[in-house]
Amino acid sequence: MNNLESFSAPKITVIGTGYLGATHAICMAIMGFDVLGFDVDHHKIDQLRAGKVPFYEPGLPEKLREALASGRLKFTTNLDDVAEFGDVHFICVGTPQAPNSSAANLSYVESAFSGLAARIRRKALLVGKSTVPIGTAERLTAMVADISPLGAELELAWNPEFLREGFAVQDTLHPDRLVFGVTSPWAEEMLRRAFKPLLDDGTPLIVADLATAELVKVAANSFLATKISFINAMAEVCEATSADVSLLAAALSLDDRIGGRFLKPGLGFGGGCLPKDIRAFKHRAEELGVGQAVSFLGEVDSINNRRRVRTVDLVRELAGGSLAGVKIAALGAAFKPNSDDVRDAPALDVARMLYLEGATVSVYDPEANANAHRLYPDLNYVGSLAAAVEQADVVALLTEWEEFRAADPDDLGALVHHRRIVDGRHALDPERYTSRGWEYRALGRPYQPSTVAHRSPVAHRGPVAHQRQPL
Ligand code: UGA
């Protein structure tokens, strides 16, 4: 992909080297572009220069080393260098949820755009990749024209990113689609050049206005969140009957119009994107006077949060009605497997709630223990699956890492105090566990007792004997 001599390839800069920016910078260099990555965080830049990716992302460290070795990828903490270097500047800084509000915090985006606008001295394109409320790009266009010595010559475009953590390299080098939000033929041409290798590969392209490009991103994440909450709402209905949501999902997914992806029931969605994006979208729609159109997103959020509470209920029920003094193995802390990201992680939230009800919780995640410890230092983190389940009264599978799926029920059974498991991610074969003497529970599925004789029956919910102070 890296023979770009035949056309005038723009020089690329990437502002912000988090999950999105670091991946984008590395992959653009792999595609053959000269790239300069920027971050205000010196430590992050030192790590990247040394060939170390500051977060866990399978396949990315190898690509970083390959890109550095090619000589096409450099990093800096000096914004003047960035302004000097680039023809196309990709702004990839975070837009986290604002404190005490459901709106997005746009301060990093604003300072990236204004910082570049004040420094750039030649015609260039500023491209927003961050997820922003509709109307932000238009507002930033006016701000940039105001600040820049070039006035309207410094153009702005929006190019939303759809990569998933855990598949970041694959999604960046082989995206499902590209979306360009532009206001001039020149901006479109610059983006076509910046993505020439992907367009030559046949990647579908949608060229749109700025607002549509912004909306594609939040609409996509809202749809995915809604699909997950839909099947989890069905799980709630299943719980009130003897129906099984796993079978329901399997049957629904065979309808091509519905499809099975993002229809996996369980503990629900978390991470740095889906939860905050649906909240910010709802907030923005209310500001625009169309709150009613997306009011269902509030319900999507509530269904999702109820799954966490219900998982705690299942653990408590298996423990005999109270969590006080009960030893729980919490398997997983990351918001999904193949990630060390614990932002709004359902797994960690459940571990915290169990702890607050008085349980002794041992958390083990193959990659996310350190990040989880920073967020909730009061929980007990252990370095292996075996250490987590040692003498456990209940095992709670909260993030479906392959290590947990592949574990042998007899090996685990030899370590625990009671063979009781809550499968928060529908990741295990229940029969494999119940036939080895385990009591098995999963959201939206009927209780499955051990099929081996003489196991104690499940107890019903009882009063909570002991509550800790919130963390
Ligand atoms: C999500 C989107 O999938 C990406 O397209 C988007 O670019 C990204 O947000 C973003 O906005 O940056 P990501 O947050 O990496 O990507 O994670 P997903 O793979 O979408 O999973 C989100 C959550 O949904 C996880 O907690 C996962 O466990 C949960 N999930 C997913 C389910 O509970 N059930 C499912 O069937 C699928």
Residues whose N, C-alpha, C, O or C-beta is under 5 A from the ligand:
A	BS01	UGA	E161 F162 L163 R164 E165 I228 R261 F262 L263 K264 G268 F269 G270 G271 C273 L274 F335 K336
